[in-house]
Amino acid sequence: MLNPSEYKIRYLDKVCVKGKEEVIQLFEVLDGDPPEVQVLKVETQESLAKAQELYYEKRLVDAQVERFKVLARNPTDKVAWHFLVQAAQCLKDGVPETWTGETVMITK
């Protein structure tokens, strides 16, 4: 992307790709979605970003509350569902003290 401000984007996650040590930020470009989907994602963008912040801070229940706000407005948001499941798993299994919430990709 030459000029990211020309696109509708939303933050998704911090990711470490296989074979790399550097963590990158992952964004979704919304411009390819149908207009009605774009509107829903833009409307829920703030709640999704807040949910991710809370998730990284290990405030998993609070993160879930924000994700449910996203899903109440946009029940088909696959990103919100994905992280809802991830946080539920963390709540079930617990998280280590060194956990950062970053997604580590183990396959290409």
MODELLER restraints for C-alpha pairs under 7 A, 6 or more apart:
rsr = mdl.restraints
at = mdl.atoms
rsr.add(forms.Gaussian(group=physical.xy_distance, feature=features.Distance(at['CA:7:A'], at['CA:29:A']), mean=6.80, stdev=0.5))
rsr.add(forms.Gaussian(group=physical.xy_distance, feature=features.Distance(at['CA:7:A'], at['CA:31:A']), mean=6.52, stdev=0.5))
rsr.add(forms.Gaussian(group=physical.xy_distance, feature=features.Distance(at['CA:8:A'], at['CA:29:A']), mean=5.96, stdev=0.5))
rsr.add(forms.Gaussian(group=physical.xy_distance, feature=features.Distance(at['CA:8:A'], at['CA:30:A']), mean=5.32, stdev=0.5))
rsr.add(forms.Gaussian(group=physical.xy_distance, feature=features.Distance(at['CA:8:A'], at['CA:31:A']), mean=5.90, stdev=0.5))
rsr.add(forms.Gaussian(group=physical.xy_distance, feature=features.Distance(at['CA:9:A'], at['CA:27:A']), mean=6.35, stdev=0.5))
rsr.add(forms.Gaussian(group=physical.xy_distance, feature=features.Distance(at['CA:9:A'], at['CA:28:A']), mean=5.40, stdev=0.5))
rsr.add(forms.Gaussian(group=physical.xy_distance, feature=features.Distance(at['CA:9:A'], at['CA:29:A']), mean=4.49, stdev=0.5))
rsr.add(forms.Gaussian(group=physical.xy_distance, feature=features.Distance(at['CA:9:A'], at['CA:30:A']), mean=5.52, stdev=0.5))
rsr.add(forms.Gaussian(group=physical.xy_distance, feature=features.Distance(at['CA:10:A'], at['CA:27:A']), mean=5.48, stdev=0.5))
rsr.add(forms.Gaussian(group=physical.xy_distance, feature=features.Distance(at['CA:10:A'], at['CA:28:A']), mean=5.34, stdev=0.5))
rsr.add(forms.Gaussian(group=physical.xy_distance, feature=features.Distance(at['CA:10:A'], at['CA:29:A']), mean=6.82, stdev=0.5))
rsr.add(forms.Gaussian(group=physical.xy_distance, feature=features.Distance(at['CA:10:A'], at['CA:45:A']), mean=6.41, stdev=0.5))
rsr.add(forms.Gaussian(group=physical.xy_distance, feature=features.Distance(at['CA:11:A'], at['CA:26:A']), mean=6.29, stdev=0.5))
rsr.add(forms.Gaussian(group=physical.xy_distance, feature=features.Distance(at['CA:11:A'], at['CA:27:A']), mean=4.47, stdev=0.5))
rsr.add(forms.Gaussian(group=physical.xy_distance, feature=features.Distance(at['CA:11:A'], at['CA:28:A']), mean=6.46, stdev=0.5))
rsr.add(forms.Gaussian(group=physical.xy_distance, feature=features.Distance(at['CA:11:A'], at['CA:49:A']), mean=6.52, stdev=0.5))
rsr.add(forms.Gaussian(group=physical.xy_distance, feature=features.Distance(at['CA:12:A'], at['CA:26:A']), mean=5.43, stdev=0.5))
rsr.add(forms.Gaussian(group=physical.xy_distance, feature=features.Distance(at['CA:12:A'], at['CA:27:A']), mean=5.18, stdev=0.5))
rsr.add(forms.Gaussian(group=physical.xy_distance, feature=features.Distance(at['CA:12:A'], at['CA:28:A']), mean=6.61, stdev=0.5))
rsr.add(forms.Gaussian(group=physical.xy_distance, feature=features.Distance(at['CA:13:A'], at['CA:25:A']), mean=5.92, stdev=0.5))
rsr.add(forms.Gaussian(group=physical.xy_distance, feature=features.Distance(at['CA:13:A'], at['CA:26:A']), mean=5.22, stdev=0.5))
rsr.add(forms.Gaussian(group=physical.xy_distance, feature=features.Distance(at['CA:14:A'], at['CA:23:A']), mean=6.31, stdev=0.5))
rsr.add(forms.Gaussian(group=physical.xy_distance, feature=features.Distance(at['CA:14:A'], at['CA:24:A']), mean=5.67, stdev=0.5))
rsr.add(forms.Gaussian(group=physical.xy_distance, feature=features.Distance(at['CA:14:A'], at['CA:25:A']), mean=4.63, stdev=0.5))
rsr.add(forms.Gaussian(group=physical.xy_distance, feature=features.Distance(at['CA:14:A'], at['CA:26:A']), mean=6.05, stdev=0.5))
rsr.add(forms.Gaussian(group=physical.xy_distance, feature=features.Distance(at['CA:14:A'], at['CA:102:A']), mean=5.07, stdev=0.5))
rsr.add(forms.Gaussian(group=physical.xy_distance, feature=features.Distance(at['CA:14:A'], at['CA:103:A']), mean=6.24, stdev=0.5))
rsr.add(forms.Gaussian(group=physical.xy_distance, feature=features.Distance(at['CA:15:A'], at['CA:23:A']), mean=5.42, stdev=0.5))
rsr.add(forms.Gaussian(group=physical.xy_distance, feature=features.Distance(at['CA:15:A'], at['CA:24:A']), mean=5.36, stdev=0.5))
rsr.add(forms.Gaussian(group=physical.xy_distance, feature=features.Distance(at['CA:15:A'], at['CA:25:A']), mean=6.23, stdev=0.5))
rsr.add(forms.Gaussian(group=physical.xy_distance, feature=features.Distance(at['CA:15:A'], at['CA:26:A']), mean=6.71, stdev=0.5))
rsr.add(forms.Gaussian(group=physical.xy_distance, feature=features.Distance(at['CA:15:A'], at['CA:102:A']), mean=5.56, stdev=0.5))
rsr.add(forms.Gaussian(group=physical.xy_distance, feature=features.Distance(at['CA:15:A'], at['CA:103:A']), mean=4.72, stdev=0.5))
rsr.add(forms.Gaussian(group=physical.xy_distance, feature=features.Distance(at['CA:15:A'], at['CA:104:A']), mean=5.81, stdev=0.5))
rsr.add(forms.Gaussian(group=physical.xy_distance, feature=features.Distance(at['CA:16:A'], at['CA:22:A']), mean=6.19, stdev=0.5))
rsr.add(forms.Gaussian(group=physical.xy_distance, feature=features.Distance(at['CA:16:A'], at['CA:23:A']), mean=4.57, stdev=0.5))
rsr.add(forms.Gaussian(group=physical.xy_distance, feature=features.Distance(at['CA:16:A'], at['CA:24:A']), mean=6.32, stdev=0.5))
rsr.add(forms.Gaussian(group=physical.xy_distance, feature=features.Distance(at['CA:16:A'], at['CA:103:A']), mean=6.25, stdev=0.5))
rsr.add(forms.Gaussian(group=physical.xy_distance, feature=features.Distance(at['CA:16:A'], at['CA:104:A']), mean=4.78, stdev=0.5))
rsr.add(forms.Gaussian(group=physical.xy_distance, feature=features.Distance(at['CA:16:A'], at['CA:105:A']), mean=6.03, stdev=0.5))
rsr.add(forms.Gaussian(group=physical.xy_distance, feature=features.Distance(at['CA:17:A'], at['CA:104:A']), mean=6.17, stdev=0.5))
rsr.add(forms.Gaussian(group=physical.xy_distance, feature=features.Distance(at['CA:17:A'], at['CA:105:A']), mean=4.84, stdev=0.5))
rsr.add(forms.Gaussian(group=physical.xy_distance, feature=features.Distance(at['CA:18:A'], at['CA:105:A']), mean=5.30, stdev=0.5))
rsr.add(forms.Gaussian(group=physical.xy_distance, feature=features.Distance(at['CA:18:A'], at['CA:106:A']), mean=5.21, stdev=0.5))
rsr.add(forms.Gaussian(group=physical.xy_distance, feature=features.Distance(at['CA:18:A'], at['CA:107:A']), mean=6.10, stdev=0.5))
rsr.add(forms.Gaussian(group=physical.xy_distance, feature=features.Distance(at['CA:18:A'], at['CA:108:A']), mean=6.54, stdev=0.5))
rsr.add(forms.Gaussian(group=physical.xy_distance, feature=features.Distance(at['CA:30:A'], at['CA:38:A']), mean=5.90, stdev=0.5))
rsr.add(forms.Gaussian(group=physical.xy_distance, feature=features.Distance(at['CA:40:A'], at['CA:74:A']), mean=6.07, stdev=0.5))
rsr.add(forms.Gaussian(group=physical.xy_distance, feature=features.Distance(at['CA:44:A'], at['CA:70:A']), mean=5.36, stdev=0.5))
rsr.add(forms.Gaussian(group=physical.xy_distance, feature=features.Distance(at['CA:47:A'], at['CA:66:A']), mean=5.48, stdev=0.5))
rsr.add(forms.Gaussian(group=physical.xy_distance, feature=features.Distance(at['CA:47:A'], at['CA:67:A']), mean=6.88, stdev=0.5))
rsr.add(forms.Gaussian(group=physical.xy_distance, feature=features.Distance(at['CA:47:A'], at['CA:69:A']), mean=6.88, stdev=0.5))
rsr.add(forms.Gaussian(group=physical.xy_distance, feature=features.Distance(at['CA:47:A'], at['CA:70:A']), mean=6.30, stdev=0.5))
rsr.add(forms.Gaussian(group=physical.xy_distance, feature=features.Distance(at['CA:48:A'], at['CA:66:A']), mean=6.66, stdev=0.5))
rsr.add(forms.Gaussian(group=physical.xy_distance, feature=features.Distance(at['CA:48:A'], at['CA:67:A']), mean=6.18, stdev=0.5))
rsr.add(forms.Gaussian(group=physical.xy_distance, feature=features.Distance(at['CA:48:A'], at['CA:70:A']), mean=6.49, stdev=0.5))
rsr.add(forms.Gaussian(group=physical.xy_distance, feature=features.Distance(at['CA:50:A'], at['CA:66:A']), mean=6.92, stdev=0.5))
rsr.add(forms.Gaussian(group=physical.xy_distance, feature=features.Distance(at['CA:51:A'], at['CA:63:A']), mean=4.27, stdev=0.5))
rsr.add(forms.Gaussian(group=physical.xy_distance, feature=features.Distance(at['CA:51:A'], at['CA:64:A']), mean=6.92, stdev=0.5))
rsr.add(forms.Gaussian(group=physical.xy_distance, feature=features.Distance(at['CA:51:A'], at['CA:66:A']), mean=5.17, stdev=0.5))
rsr.add(forms.Gaussian(group=physical.xy_distance, feature=features.Distance(at['CA:51:A'], at['CA:67:A']), mean=6.05, stdev=0.5))
rsr.add(forms.Gaussian(group=physical.xy_distance, feature=features.Distance(at['CA:52:A'], at['CA:63:A']), mean=6.77, stdev=0.5))
rsr.add(forms.Gaussian(group=physical.xy_distance, feature=features.Distance(at['CA:54:A'], at['CA:60:A']), mean=6.56, stdev=0.5))
rsr.add(forms.Gaussian(group=physical.xy_distance, feature=features.Distance(at['CA:54:A'], at['CA:62:A']), mean=6.54, stdev=0.5))
rsr.add(forms.Gaussian(group=physical.xy_distance, feature=features.Distance(at['CA:54:A'], at['CA:63:A']), mean=5.07, stdev=0.5))
rsr.add(forms.Gaussian(group=physical.xy_distance, feature=features.Distance(at['CA:55:A'], at['CA:63:A']), mean=5.44, stdev=0.5))
rsr.add(forms.Gaussian(group=physical.xy_distance, feature=features.Distance(at['CA:55:A'], at['CA:101:A']), mean=6.73, stdev=0.5))
rsr.add(forms.Gaussian(group=physical.xy_distance, feature=features.Distance(at['CA:56:A'], at['CA:100:A']), mean=5.83, stdev=0.5))
rsr.add(forms.Gaussian(group=physical.xy_distance, feature=features.Distance(at['CA:56:A'], at['CA:101:A']), mean=4.95, stdev=0.5))
rsr.add(forms.Gaussian(group=physical.xy_distance, feature=features.Distance(at['CA:60:A'], at['CA:87:A']), mean=5.96, stdev=0.5))
rsr.add(forms.Gaussian(group=physical.xy_distance, feature=features.Distance(at['CA:60:A'], at['CA:91:A']), mean=6.99, stdev=0.5))
rsr.add(forms.Gaussian(group=physical.xy_distance, feature=features.Distance(at['CA:64:A'], at['CA:84:A']), mean=6.19, stdev=0.5))
rsr.add(forms.Gaussian(group=physical.xy_distance, feature=features.Distance(at['CA:67:A'], at['CA:80:A']), mean=5.81, stdev=0.5))
rsr.add(forms.Gaussian(group=physical.xy_distance, feature=features.Distance(at['CA:67:A'], at['CA:84:A']), mean=6.60, stdev=0.5))
rsr.add(forms.Gaussian(group=physical.xy_distance, feature=features.Distance(at['CA:70:A'], at['CA:80:A']), mean=6.88, stdev=0.5))
rsr.add(forms.Gaussian(group=physical.xy_distance, feature=features.Distance(at['CA:71:A'], at['CA:77:A']), mean=6.61, stdev=0.5))
rsr.add(forms.Gaussian(group=physical.xy_distance, feature=features.Distance(at['CA:71:A'], at['CA:80:A']), mean=6.82, stdev=0.5))
